[in-house]
Structure formats: C-alpha cells, structure tokens
Amino acid sequence: MARLGRRPDGGPDTRETILAAARDLFAVNGFDRTTIRAVATRAEVDPALVHHYFGTKDQLLAAALELPVDPVAVLGDLGDDPERAGAELVRRVLGLWEGDPETRRRLVALMRTGLSHDHAATLLRDLFGRTILLVLQGFVAGDRPELRAALAGTQMGGLVLGRYLVGVPAVADASVDELVAAVGPTVQRYLTGPLDR
Amino acid sequence: MARLGRRPDGGPDTRETILAAARDLFAVNGFDRTTIRAVATRAEVDPALVHHYFGTKDQLLAAALELPVDPVAVLGDLGDDPERAGAELVRRVLGLWEGDPETRRRLVALMRTGLSHDHAATLLRDLFGRTILLVLQGFVAGDRPELRAALAGTQMGGLVLGRYLVGVPAVADASVDELVAAVGPTVQRYLTGPLDR
C-alpha cells in the first residue's frame, strides 16, 4: 500500500505520536473498540511499528496511561499461603505507594486522570480490568470471581485514595502494619470467604 | 466601621459571591485557617450576612462544595440494631447514589473536584472529616474510633467510585442487595469488630 505522507519509521517523536494517538482512541472508543491498526492510522505509521514499540494492545494501554509498574510483577506471586493473600496484597500495594517517590507521583497522576472525567474513567476501568483485576482473580476461591476481584479492588482503591490522594488523617497516619492487619481480612474475605455474611 | 465599597446586603449575587470567596479560601487555606470573617472580607460583605445565609462554618463548607445532602439526615439514624449498622450504612449510601439523578450528578462532581488536585483534596478531606466521618464515629464500638470511621469511609468511598465513577463492570452490575450483603460485613467489622484479624 502507498505510505505517502506517513512519518518515517522510528523518527524521534514517533513513539510519543503513537502514544498520543492511542490515548485519544482509548479515551473516545474504549479498549475493545480500539485496534492497533486504528492507532497506527491515526499516528500515520505502520501497524508493525506500533507492535515494535509497545508489544500487545494491553501493553500499549499501560504505556498510554503510564502505568509505572507491572501489576503481575507486584502482585503475581504472593507466596504459598492462600489464607494470607489478602494481607499480602495490601502490603504489596501500600509498599508500592510508599516506595519510589516518582512511582507514587505517577500513580497519583494516573488516578487523578482516571477519575477526572468519563472518558478517562473508561481508560482506568479498562486498565484495571485487564491488569489488576485479572491478577486478583488468580487468588479467588469461590463463585463470582469477577465480583470478588472487583470488591477487593474497591477496598484497595479506596484505601490508597484515602491515604495518598485525600489524606484522611486516621488512614494517612496509620502504619503499614496497622493497615495490613485491619484491611487484609477484608480483602481476604472478598477473595475466598462468604460474600453474603 | 466604614462599609464603603461593600456590596449592598442581600443583592441578588451576594450569596454566590460569598460562596465563591469561601471556595477560594477553603481551597488555599483549608478549613481550620479559614474564618467567617475572612470570607466576609473577601466577599466584601458583613460577617453577619455570611452567618445569615449559611449558618455555621461547617454549613458554609458544605454549601461551598455543594454537598447535595445532609449526611446526618442520610446516616444519622440507622435503626436499633448496632450489628446491622454496617449493612444499613451501605444501603443508605447506595440508595443516595441510586436515587435522584441530580443528587448523583452533584455527588460525582463533588468527588471529581475533590480528587482533582491537592487543594481540592484538602476541601474533600475537611468535608468528610467534619461530616461523614463524624457521623460514622457515632456507630463505632471499640478503640481507635477515628481509624474505624476512616476505614469504613475508604470502603464506601471505593465502592461508590468503582460503581458510579469508574464503572467497574462487576460492581456496577451487581444489585444493591448483593453489595449490601457483600460489603456490609466489612463496614460492620471496621465499626465494631476486631481491627487486627
């Protein structure tokens, strides 16, 4: 096919051009209806170049939202005791926010962006659904794995919002150990306990 | 004192002028360091007029953030069974969001505003601390009432964010009864249960 008018492959701004195109399309059309081909067309590059820079569509979404960590690396292996998964999840998530300041800054920006308007919320929902919630489902025992993972997500999301974005004093001042002890059983119950009592 | 240059009391825009002044000062200085007198000075009205329109400083903050409901009216009386308070709280909060569309629109706007940047987060923290968390503390039995109320707040905040702002499918599609059954015990435990197991 003719490639007249397309930018030369690998130009210095190509990566950013692709990311900007991806953010636009993900925000307007959501993840499912956005194709690598459509992103390439909008960025005026070859689809192979999108794959070359970013890999899969999931990886492109993560790059578009600047997810600063790989959820699988952070949450994927929680040790051998399934009854400790809830506490360990809370500890890992808090550890991520408490660690590198640049990571925390990008997580704050990601959540603020994702909560700022409907289009961005679509991005955040897709991102969580395809990364964090999918990882969480790996720790679910029981019926309704998607609801269980999502409920665990609401608690952990609310906790990091309260502690790091809003700064509610009691949860901002508590130690990580206190929060792991208090919130771990909640997450554990959502993952493996009874959902109706 | 001279009142030259002040707007005539009760002019048609006076109420909005006071609200705008209050939003500015609350956002920059936070709740504690903002006085009714300072709001009046900025709005160029008499402090008595601020009290006349808005009552206490708490009521002024609620008006400035357009809190569309009175938390005490929604949450203040949860019935006679303290062991059902968690479930009843979840039901009331979801009922508020599921009811009047205009209320829901304003709640979404309030949360988006409050999470959008640091100054607004200060407002949201003050608002929650002085209204919702204070009401929640009324249902606490056990040590650390502030932490208990705040933890209940993180779960309910995360739930409404997931369901109404982000639209995480599993929690957006669940029925109110299912969410009350699943999340009620979490809130109940934060309010009255052991915090460390």
Chai-1 contact restraints between the chains, C-beta under 6 A:
chainA,res_idxA,chainB,res_idxB,connection_type,confidence,min_distance_angstrom,max_distance_angstrom,comment,restraint_id
A,L115,B,L115,contact,1.0,0.0,6.0,A-B,restraint_1
A,L115,B,L165,contact,1.0,0.0,6.0,A-B,restraint_2
A,S116,B,S116,contact,1.0,0.0,6.0,A-B,restraint_3
A,A121,B,L165,contact,1.0,0.0,6.0,A-B,restraint_4
A,A121,B,V166,contact,1.0,0.0,6.0,A-B,restraint_5
A,L124,B,V166,contact,1.0,0.0,6.0,A-B,restraint_6
A,R125,B,V166,contact,1.0,0.0,6.0,A-B,restraint_7
A,R125,B,G167,contact,1.0,0.0,6.0,A-B,restraint_8
A,R125,B,V168,contact,1.0,0.0,6.0,A-B,restraint_9
A,E146,B,A170,contact,1.0,0.0,6.0,A-B,restraint_10
A,L147,B,A170,contact,1.0,0.0,6.0,A-B,restraint_11
A,A150,B,V168,contact,1.0,0.0,6.0,A-B,restraint_12
A,A150,B,A170,contact,1.0,0.0,6.0,A-B,restraint_13
A,A150,B,V171,contact,1.0,0.0,6.0,A-B,restraint_14
A,L151,B,A182,contact,1.0,0.0,6.0,A-B,restraint_15
A,T154,B,G158,contact,1.0,0.0,6.0,A-B,restraint_16
A,T154,B,L159,contact,1.0,0.0,6.0,A-B,restraint_17
A,T154,B,G162,contact,1.0,0.0,6.0,A-B,restraint_18
A,Q155,B,Q155,contact,1.0,0.0,6.0,A-B,restraint_19
A,Q155,B,G158,contact,1.0,0.0,6.0,A-B,restraint_20
A,G157,B,G158,contact,1.0,0.0,6.0,A-B,restraint_21
A,G158,B,T154,contact,1.0,0.0,6.0,A-B,restraint_22
A,G158,B,Q155,contact,1.0,0.0,6.0,A-B,restraint_23
A,G158,B,G157,contact,1.0,0.0,6.0,A-B,restraint_24
A,G158,B,G158,contact,1.0,0.0,6.0,A-B,restraint_25
A,L159,B,T154,contact,1.0,0.0,6.0,A-B,restraint_26
A,G162,B,T154,contact,1.0,0.0,6.0,A-B,restraint_27
A,L165,B,L115,contact,1.0,0.0,6.0,A-B,restraint_28
A,L165,B,A121,contact,1.0,0.0,6.0,A-B,restraint_29
A,V166,B,A121,contact,1.0,0.0,6.0,A-B,restraint_30
A,V166,B,L124,contact,1.0,0.0,6.0,A-B,restraint_31
A,V166,B,R125,contact,1.0,0.0,6.0,A-B,restraint_32
A,G167,B,R125,contact,1.0,0.0,6.0,A-B,restraint_33
A,V168,B,R125,contact,1.0,0.0,6.0,A-B,restraint_34
A,V168,B,A150,contact,1.0,0.0,6.0,A-B,restraint_35
A,A170,B,E146,contact,1.0,0.0,6.0,A-B,restraint_36
A,A170,B,L147,contact,1.0,0.0,6.0,A-B,restraint_37
A,A170,B,A150,contact,1.0,0.0,6.0,A-B,restraint_38
A,V171,B,A150,contact,1.0,0.0,6.0,A-B,restraint_39
A,A181,B,D196,contact,1.0,0.0,6.0,A-B,restraint_40
A,A182,B,L151,contact,1.0,0.0,6.0,A-B,restraint_41
A,A182,B,L195,contact,1.0,0.0,6.0,A-B,restraint_42
A,T186,B,T186,contact,1.0,0.0,6.0,A-B,restraint_43
A,L195,B,A182,contact,1.0,0.0,6.0,A-B,restraint_44
A,D196,B,A181,contact,1.0,0.0,6.0,A-B,restraint_45
